[in-house]
Amino acid sequence: MGCRCVVLPIQAGLVFPRSGWPLHITLVRFDTRETAEAVRSRLDGVLPAQLGFGVPIGTDALFGRDGSVPVSLVELEPTLQLLHEATLEALGPRVHLPGARHNRSNYRPHVTHAGERLRPGDKVRIRQAALVDMRPDGEPRLRRVLAVWEPG
């Protein structure tokens, strides 16, 4: 599963291919054996109160093991960093963080270029966060939006 800040509006229930992500900023990538409802209930107390802020888009970069994934970096934004850390705290010790080295002080928020892209200097308003199943029904080629939060 994962928790993402969504750049363009989406709805719970949306299913899309792994290669067809809507523009988003990953808050936390995690795995868990818990139900989506259990995870959602913990995030309900954190996400709505902290959404609705803006972030500036910075320069382009290349991510991934071989540097082949083009991204737009998100410039340092204290509110986004606080949201990332609050999400980690709400998830707690019952989740596994496969990218643990990319969290807390090493968090590098970015938007992956996937058909659409953002440009340096763009400003994005963070109006939604989403809980996404990375293997719905055991299918690694699909993603499913399980829950969406908006500012509360």
Rosetta blueprint (number, residue, H / E / L):
1 M L
2 G E
3 C E
4 R E
5 C E
6 V E
7 V L
8 L L
9 P L
10 I L
11 Q L
12 A L
13 G L
14 L L
15 V E
16 F E
17 P E
18 R H
19 S H
20 G H
21 W L
22 P L
23 L L
24 H E
25 I E
26 T E
27 L E
28 V E
29 R E
30 F L
31 D E
32 T L
33 R L
34 E L
35 T L
36 A H
37 E H
38 A H
39 V H
40 R H
41 S H
42 R H
43 L H
44 D H
45 G L
46 V L
47 L H
48 P H
49 A H
50 Q H
51 L L
52 G L
53 F E
54 G E
55 V E
56 P E
57 I E
58 G E
59 T E
60 D E
61 A E
62 L E
63 F E
64 G L
65 R L
66 D L
67 G L
68 S L
69 V E
70 P E
71 V E
72 S E
73 L E
74 V E
75 E L
76 L L
77 E L
78 P H
79 T H
80 L H
81 Q H
82 L H
83 L H
84 H H
85 E H
86 A H
87 T H
88 L H
89 E H
90 A H
91 L H
92 G H
93 P H
94 R H
95 V L
96 H E
97 L L
98 P L
99 G L
100 A H
101 R H
102 H H
103 N L
104 R H
105 S H
106 N H
107 Y L
108 R L
109 P L
110 H E
111 V E
112 T E
113 H L
114 A L
115 G L
116 E L
117 R L
118 L L
119 R L
120 P L
121 G L
122 D L
123 K E
124 V E
125 R E
126 I E
127 R L
128 Q E
129 A E
130 A E
131 L E
132 V E
133 D E
134 M L
135 R L
136 P H
137 D H
138 G H
139 E L
140 P L
141 R L
142 L E
143 R E
144 R E
145 V E
146 L E
147 A E
148 V E
149 W E
150 E L
151 P L
152 G L
